[in-house]
Structure formats: structure tokens, C-alpha cells
Amino acid sequence: MTLKIGLIGSGFMGGVHAARWTRLTELGLPVELTACYSLDETTALPLAQRYELTQLSSLEALIATSDVIDVCSPTHLHHDQVIAAARAGKNIVCEKPLARTVQDAAEMVSVCEETGVKLLVGHVVRFFPEYAAAKGIVERGEIGDPAVIRLTRCSFKPQADKPESWFHNYALSGGMMLDLMIHDFDYARWIGGDVTRVFARHTGGRDNSGDYALVTLRHANGALSHVEGGWAYPKPMFRTALEIAGSHGLIEHPASRPNPVNVFLHQKAAGDSPEIAVPGSPLLPEDDPYMVQIRHFYDVLTTEATPRVTARDGLEAVRIALAAIESAETGRPVTL
Amino acid sequence: MLRIGLLSVAHLHADGYVGALRDLPGVEFVGFADEDQTRGEAFARQHQTHFYPTYQALLADNIDGVVICSENSRHLLLIELAAAARVGILCEKPLATTLRDAERAVQVCDQAGVVLKTAFPMRFNAPAMEIHNLIMHGGLGTVYAINGTNQGECPHHHRAWFVDPVLAGGGAIADHTVHLADMFRWMLNTEPVEVYAEANHILYANVAPDVETGGIVSLKLADGTIATIDCSWSKPPYYPTWGGLAMDVIGSGGLATMNAFQQNLTVYRHSAGRAAFSGWGSNADRAMLEDFTAALRGEESRGASGVDGLRAVAVVIAAYDSIRTGKPVRL
């Protein structure tokens, strides 16, 4: 029996997921992305045509005709959509951040637990090969106890010339710290364990261009994480970096710095560079992190395999991100 | 000729200063004094230089300037001796381990009318100067944020006192916060106004049992810029080099990255059994010492002053206050 996937959302991530589900089908797995429900008519039609999806006009119809609901909608919509799917007994894949608020995320987790459905959160960084490899090295004890973890994720402002985009509506997206930095909050927690204290400084922000934050996390075991995130780079730059210093060793994965001094300036015309970017390295198709993630979701959906990211992980990442936002706003450390 | 000597060689930078001072035109390196006889004899042998029996003996030997390389908590004592002898001073960083000592150091030199400089060689590091110029000339527009790292290996095996909380004034935070704190002030021409810090004790826990070895210091500056300093001793002892200093500067105009010590060759030696960085960049220590000689001659000098040293100490003290109280500390 073929596992029928119903996609919510037809934006950037909807397209990313659609391509990978389709690839699984091409690889001969009994899974098929069959339908799509989206509020955005301009992107929904091309996506439906490209992947031969039935375009449905209601969430209810999508849930009724699918085995699994893949939620790639804007953040603020996740809560209602996930709850509806869970109440209908459908397993769920949900893009990060799990929700716009901790309360929403906690409710989603508990409803999924009550109804016994799987809730898989798209913290894709855990599937990037360099991040997964570093986790393995830490897990095997090769560098001892993690002590100071440094994570960087900076790019340009997505869809900067579309001010109407939900990305730019803080009430809907939670801004850069919730949308972007949550990747590394989750990864920091994966490496360093539960977070007990968060201190953040944030510059620029909701309206102007220099949207950038420096966040310190204290973990329960005493480890510290320094998380840098920003939508303040010139297009089309996207840099990520990780460094994990442990009691018995060090892992470095630097953002490339070919020269002692490098200057990257905002250009008046950035040409045809994309509106949204994701970091990447040359990899064989099967190692594409989004592919590995979707394949993993498929395994978890069809077997008893343990998810690499649990629903609670998704909730905790939201909790850290919102604590960081609170800290940046109040100027005080936030204890979790 | 300017006659210059070292007061104490407790700090490992003393080794490099000897070579640089001997190399500087117009300077006569006269030797050094140190209260530790064993350390002094070894240093005299290693550098084939004169070991004065006492600090006073060196200061009385028609000296123009001294470089103080003692343990951090002993800087003030030597500054007072040199100021009393009307000898100009370049003092290793951090200027002091307490705010009171740092203030006193500035005060005694003011009163004696002697030069007091703080050894912040980053002001003479060529990549750092390029970023400084870029910012000063508006090349990055309005600077929003700086993400700084000054990490290193734990210096215990160079000199044991670096991990002594009294002699060093603390651990990684006392050792590695001041360079970037000074650079932020220098590059942005503003002052830090708030400090928050977290520290831990996981790295090098056995060899540095009494001080913090990991630390993140978060700053807010008067112009609104935010910044962090990772001062951790987070490089392992077999890292290709001692550590490094780097920063990413984010402004309205874009991004600039700077690595102060990236001009190096990676060298693999059978004898070492591991990779090592061999630097080929300009010698900032030499340029700093040259600037010190200009100050001694009464010429224009752009090196960090005693007050600059004091301001950086204030950040360190605030960081420790923040760790103790769990709160951001206003300066």
C-alpha cells in the first residue's frame, strides 16, 4: 500500500520537500506525494503542475485524503494545521520552527502524544553531513565533554524586496531569531544537552536591515554555546560554521576565510540571486541533507525507527529561541 | 640611544620582546631584572643578556624605558617603582587584576609625568589595522555587531602562574578578554557600557583547577553596537598554533571578517608529528615597541595608553561581577 503524503504550503520549503518525496517515489519506495493545499495561489499552481499534485481547496480535504500531512506553511499556521491532522489520526511532518509560541508547540506535542500520531520536526541541520558527523564524534566521546560550542548561521534577508512576505511579519514568523537561529539552538541542545539559561543581544531587527544576534546558552551540564545568527549579509552570501571544544579535543568547521581580511559589501543590484538561500556543499544526491531527512521521515513513518528529532526537541528549540528573543528585549538573562 | 630593559620575565612575551628590542634601531636593550633567581638565570642564559640583581639596580642604570612582563597582579608594584625612578613604562596586558590597581597605575604615572603604555599589540596587527581603517572610513557603514574570538590553548605549561587566580587575576577571562575589548574601543571609538558573561570549567580542568577555562563575554557599547568575546582556552595543546584572534564585523554596508593570525604556512614536520602554523605576517610586537620608543622620545604615539589598559580591565572586572551575580553589569 502506498503511503500518501499531503503537502500544506507551496512556498520555498514546500518545493524542497516536494522534490524529495517525489525522488523517493522514483527510487521505488511505496510513497507518493499526492495532494497539496496552499493559501498562496501564485506558488500553488506551478508546484501542483510540476509534481502532478491534486490541488485541494481545504485543509479538511487534504487531511481526509492523505496518510501523512507534511506541514510547510508559514510558522504561525503550524499549530492549527498540526492539531487538525493529529485529531484525524494522521502522522505529521512539520517544518521548523514547530510553532510560533511555546504554548502552541506544547499543545501540539501533547495532542500528538494523546492521539498517538508521530510528529516529525524538520530540524534539517541534524541531517547536514558535517553536523551529523560532528555529533557522531561527540557521541563517541572522541573529544570528551563538550565545553564551548560555537555555531554560526548568517545570510541576507530573505525576500527583502517582498515586504508583504510573512517572513517580515514578526507576529507571524517570530523574526530571524525564531526562524533562522532555531536551527542552531536545536543543534546546540543536541550536542550540549538541555539549556538552562539564555542571554541574547540583538541588533537591527524587525524592520531595518541589520538583523543580527549574538546569543549565549548555558547548558545543564555547564557547557556554553555561542550562537550567531543574522539576516544582515550581502546577497547571496550564506555562511555557516561550527566549533565544538571538548575536554579532550576540538572540532572545527570554519566558514571559509581565504584571506586574513575579507570584505563583502551590499551591492545596489544583486542581480539574479535567489530570494531565499540554504547553505550547501557539493554532495552526491543521496547525501543531500533534505533528501536524507525526508528518507529518515519515511523510515520513521513506516517502521518503529526512532526519530532523530523528536516532537519535544522541536518544542525545546522553540522554547530556547523565544527565551533568546525575550532576553534580547529585556536585556536580562532568561532562566529555563 | 634609548636604554630599555625588562622588569620581570614572568610573562612568556618577554622572549619575543628581547629579540624585537635588540632589532630596533636607536634602542639599546640593557637586560632585565627578576625576583625569581632560577627563572632569571635561565632567561639570562637563553638570551645571553644581563640579569640585574634587583629591579632598583636596573632602574638606576640610566634607563629610559622598561617593559613590565611580571605576573598580572604584580604589575602595579613595578609600575610604582619605575614611575618613582622617572622611567617610561610599557606594561603587559592586562594592566592590573583589580580596578583599584589599574586606576592607581594610571595615577602614579600621571603624577610622576612618565609614559605609561599598555601592551595591546593588536593595534599594530596589520589585518586589524585594515579593518580599523575600513570602519573609520565608513566602508562598512554603521557597525551593528562584532563577533570576536580570542581563544587559545591553556597557557599553564608556558608559565604556571597563568592559572593562578591571584597572580593572573582569573583564568581565560582575565587572560583573553582585554585584547578584543580594547579593539572594540579602538575601532569604534566608543566605550563599552554593559557586560554579561558566562564561564565554565570543563576544558583543561585538571591542569587549571582553580580558574575558569571557558568563557563568553557579551558587550553592549555606547554607540549601540553589540559584541561578544569568546575568551575560552578552547584550543587543545596539540593545535597547530597557540590559538588566535578573529572577528566578524557586521554593518549596514556589509560584512568584514578579520583573522589576525591567518598569515601562516601550515608546516608538517616529522619531528613534531603534527601540523604547525608558521606565521609570515608583519611583526606587531616590534611595531608596538617601536611606538613605545616614539612615546619615550616625546613623539606622537598611537599605542594603547594606561587609560586604555584601565578601560579593558574594567570589562574583565565587570565580566567577573556578571558571572558572580548572574546579571548584566553596567560600566
Interface residues (C-beta under 8 A of the other chain):
Chain A: D145 P146 A147 V148 R150 T152 C154 R197 F199 R201 H202 T203 G204 S209 G210 Y212 L214 T216 R218 G222 A223 L224 H226 E228 G230 A232 Y233 P234 M237 E243 A245 G246 S247 G249 L250 A255 R257 N259 P260 V261 N262 V263 F264 L265 H266 G331 R332 P333
Chain B: A126 P127 E130 I131 L134 G139 L140 T142 Y144 A145 N147 T149 Q151 E194 Y196 E198 A199 N200 H201 I202 L203 Y204 A205 T213 G214 G215 I216 S218 K220 G224 T225 I226 A227 T228 D230 S232 S234 K235 P236 Y239 A246 D248 I250 G251 S252 G253 G254 L255 A256 T257 M258 N259 A260 Q262 Q263 G281 G326 K327 P328
